[in-house]
Amino acid sequence: MKKALVALLVSGMMSSAFAGVVIKEGFEDVGSLQGKGWVAENKSSPVGATGWFQGSVGFNGQGAAEGSDDRSYVAANYNNTTDGGTINNWLYTPEFSTLIGATVSFWLNADEAATYDDNIAFGFVDAAGAMIDLMPSISVGSGWTQYFAYIGPTAGSARFAFQYTGDYASANYVGIDSLVVDVPEPSSIMILAAGAMGLVAARRRKRA
């Protein structure tokens, strides 16, 4: 019975661990991101004519990863810098608590032209913008692909960051879609923890 109760408790904690969606962004209106707490910062050298912008219709013949609007994704391209320059374009989510961890899911896609190579690094930064955990940049393939990132319990809050990198000559066009940030629900965990303590207390009283 004890093992069954412990297994049930662990199962309940796992099923509730990622039930709290704190950020869900489909990028239907990229112009509204700043008002929602997103931050876009183009640090390219030199800075070009574009930053992060609304996606174009018919991306690789697919449009957006999800949603009915082909343009509902956020995009960046080689014009983030100028001829001979280096791309270093950042996009940050709104802040969210990391006191009990968080999981982030999102979709990436790059132009299918074989002669170009679009690269994105992603990871977590603290509220001041200092790196907590940033993965090395990856070469984004053509066709929407879903990625996941996880941060364990960390004091304070964080943002999830994307860094579009590369050279003007080799970069082309990249898109991000359907980002979701899930965090554990503190109330569920507290209820389960209280239940666990109650079970222990009841067991001790029975033995007494």
C-alpha positions, 0 to 999 in steps of 0.5 A: 500500500505504501509503495502504491501511495508513493507511486501515485504521488509521484505520478500526480506530481509529474502530470501536474508539473507542466500544466501551467502555460505562462506564455503562448505566442503564435506570432499572429501580430509581431508588431504587438510583441513589445506591448506584451513584454517581448524585447527585440535587440539587433546587435549586428555589426553593422546594423542593417535595415531589418530586425524581427518582422512579420513572416512572409506568405508561402514560406518554403511552400508551407507558411506558418507552422501552426494557425490559419494565417500563413504569415503568423510567425516571426522572421529575420533575414540577411538584411539584419546586417549589411554586405560584409557584416555579421548578424547578431540579432536577439529576441527575448520572451517576457520574463517568467518565474523559474523558481520551480523550473520551466519548459519551453517549446517552439518551432524553427524553419529556414529557407530551403535554398541549399546555398545558404546557412541560417543559424540560431542559438537559444537558451535562458537569460536572467532578468538583467540579460546575463546568460544562464544557459545558452545552447550553441548555435544550430544550423536550422533546416528547411521545414518546420521542426519543433524544439524543447528547452528546460531549465531546472529550479532557479531563484528569480525569473528569466527570459528565453532568448533567440540569437540569429547569427551568421554572415551577410553572405551566407545567411538568408531567412529564418522563422520562429513559430508557436512558442509555449512556456510551461511552468509547474503549478505551485498550488498543485505541488503544495497540495500534493506535498501536503498530501504526502505529509498527511500520509506520513503522519497517518502512517506514524499514528497507526504505528504508535 
